[in-house]
Amino acid sequence: MSYRFFENKECEYYPCHKGIDKINCLFCYCPMYHIEDCPGNPAYKIKDGIKVRVCTECTYPHEADNYDRINEKIREQRMRDANG
C-alpha cells in the first residue's frame, strides 16, 4: 500500500496538521484546491475583495482512507474541463 500512503516524519513542517495520528504526505499540497465541490472542509476569507479558499484546518488529503476519493474527484474535474 506504499503507493497510497507516504509519511515524511523528517519534513521540517511535520506534523503539518494537529488531530490526526498518521499524516499522508503523498498529497502534501491539496490537489483538489481548485475543485469547487471539494469533499474536505475548507473555510473561506475575503482577500483584496476576492473570495479565497483557506485549507489550513482541512486534513482530508492527509487521511489515508481518502486516497481513492481524491483521485476520483480529480478524474471528475478533468472530465468536466475536457467537456467544457
Residue pairs with C-beta under 8 A, 6 or more apart in sequence:
4 24
4 26
4 64
4 67
5 22
5 24
5 26
5 64
5 67
6 24
6 25
6 26
7 22
7 23
7 24
7 25
8 14
8 25
11 25
14 23
14 25
15 23
16 23
16 28
16 62
17 23
17 57
17 59
17 62
19 59
20 59
20 62
20 63
22 64
23 59
23 62
24 61
24 62
24 63
24 64
24 67
25 62
26 67
27 61
27 62
27 70
30 38
30 40
30 55
30 58
30 60
30 61
31 61
31 70
31 74
32 38
32 39
32 40
32 60
32 61
32 70
32 73
32 74
32 77
33 53
33 55
34 77
35 73
35 74
35 77
37 73
38 53
38 60
38 73
39 60
39 66
39 69
39 73
40 55
40 58
40 59
40 60
40 61
41 57
41 58
41 60
42 53
42 54
42 55
42 58
43 53
43 54
43 55
43 56
43 57
44 51
44 52
44 53
44 54
45 51
45 52
45 54
46 52
60 66
60 70
61 70
